[in-house]
Amino acid sequence: MAKLVHFFFDVDLRCNHRGLLEILKKKKIKITEDDFIVFMNHKRTMVKMLCKGKEALLHWRNENRILDPGVVRHLPKFCDGTSMDVDAAVESHLMEIMSRRPGTKKFKKN
């Protein structure tokens, strides 16, 4: 099963695939085929995710939307190695938050 292994916040995401691998090398991090590594910029408007070992680099950017860092742990559930559904991860995160609040109704997905 895919899992989030490392989350790097406040990363300069102007770097490419090789630059992100260099960050992992400096931290002495080795990843396997099933691991996900997520990098987020300081403004929380851009995410890059390494998956499928080191083969796939997925990118999400939206200057008009700030992404809650809590959404990051839901991303592997909504990634198939060629795309990631950030909206589904946001919805999953919000459903989790709402289900933890006492006195609130459980939301059902339409």
C-alpha positions as CSV (number, residue, x, y, z in Angstrom):
1,M,0.0,0.0,0.0
2,A,1.2,3.5,-0.8
3,K,2.2,5.6,2.1
4,L,3.6,9.1,2.8
5,V,7.1,8.6,3.9
6,H,8.5,12.1,4.1
7,F,7.0,15.6,3.9
8,F,9.3,18.6,3.2
9,F,7.8,22.0,3.9
10,D,9.2,25.4,2.8
11,V,11.1,24.0,-0.2
12,D,12.2,26.1,-3.1
13,L,10.3,24.2,-5.8
14,R,12.0,25.9,-8.8
15,C,14.3,22.9,-8.8
16,N,13.6,20.0,-11.1
17,H,13.5,16.2,-10.6
18,R,17.2,16.1,-10.1
19,G,17.2,18.9,-7.6
20,L,14.6,17.1,-5.5
21,L,16.6,13.9,-5.6
22,E,19.6,15.9,-4.4
23,I,17.6,17.0,-1.3
24,L,16.9,13.3,-0.5
25,K,20.5,12.4,-1.1
26,K,21.7,15.1,1.3
27,K,19.3,13.9,4.0
28,K,20.4,10.3,3.3
29,I,16.8,9.2,2.5
30,K,16.2,6.1,0.4
31,I,12.8,5.4,-1.0
32,T,11.2,2.3,-2.3
33,E,8.7,1.7,-5.1
34,D,5.6,2.2,-2.8
35,D,6.8,5.4,-1.0
36,F,5.7,8.9,-1.6
37,I,7.8,12.0,-0.9
38,V,6.0,15.3,-0.9
39,F,7.6,18.8,-1.2
40,M,5.6,22.0,-0.5
41,N,6.6,25.6,-1.0
42,H,6.5,28.2,1.7
43,K,3.4,29.9,0.3
44,R,1.6,26.5,0.3
45,T,0.5,27.1,-3.3
46,M,2.6,24.4,-4.9
47,V,3.3,20.7,-4.3
48,K,5.6,18.3,-6.0
49,M,5.5,14.6,-5.2
50,L,8.0,11.8,-6.0
51,C,6.4,8.4,-6.4
52,K,7.0,5.0,-8.1
53,G,10.4,4.9,-6.6
54,K,12.1,7.9,-8.1
55,E,10.5,7.6,-11.5
56,A,7.4,9.8,-11.3
57,L,7.4,13.5,-10.4
58,L,3.9,14.9,-10.0
59,H,3.2,18.6,-9.8
60,W,0.3,20.7,-8.5
61,R,0.2,24.5,-8.5
62,N,-2.6,27.0,-7.9
63,E,-1.6,30.6,-6.9
64,N,-5.2,31.3,-5.8
65,R,-5.5,28.5,-3.4
66,I,-3.5,27.8,-0.2
67,L,-3.2,24.1,0.6
68,D,-3.5,23.0,4.3
69,P,-0.4,20.9,5.1
70,G,-2.8,18.3,6.6
71,V,-4.0,17.5,3.1
72,V,-0.6,16.1,2.2
73,R,-1.0,12.9,4.1
74,H,-4.2,12.1,2.0
75,L,-2.4,12.6,-1.3
76,P,-1.1,9.0,-1.7
77,K,-4.6,7.7,-1.6
78,F,-5.5,9.8,-4.6
79,C,-2.4,9.2,-6.7
80,D,-2.0,6.6,-9.4
81,G,1.6,7.4,-10.3
82,T,0.7,9.5,-13.3
83,S,-1.7,12.0,-11.6
84,M,-2.9,13.2,-8.2
85,D,-6.4,14.4,-7.4
86,V,-5.7,17.2,-4.9
87,D,-9.4,18.1,-4.7
88,A,-10.2,14.5,-3.5
89,A,-7.4,14.7,-0.9
90,V,-8.8,18.1,0.3
91,E,-12.3,16.6,0.6
92,S,-10.9,13.5,2.5
93,H,-9.0,15.8,4.9
94,L,-12.1,17.9,5.6
95,M,-14.3,14.8,6.1
96,E,-11.8,13.6,8.6
97,I,-11.7,16.9,10.5
98,M,-15.5,17.1,10.6
99,S,-15.9,13.5,11.9
100,R,-13.6,14.3,14.9
101,R,-15.6,17.4,16.0
102,P,-18.0,16.6,18.8
103,G,-21.7,17.5,18.1
104,T,-21.3,17.7,14.4
105,K,-23.2,15.6,11.9
106,K,-21.3,13.0,9.9
107,F,-21.2,14.1,6.3
108,K,-22.1,11.7,3.6
109,K,-20.4,11.8,0.2
110,N,-22.9,12.4,-2.6
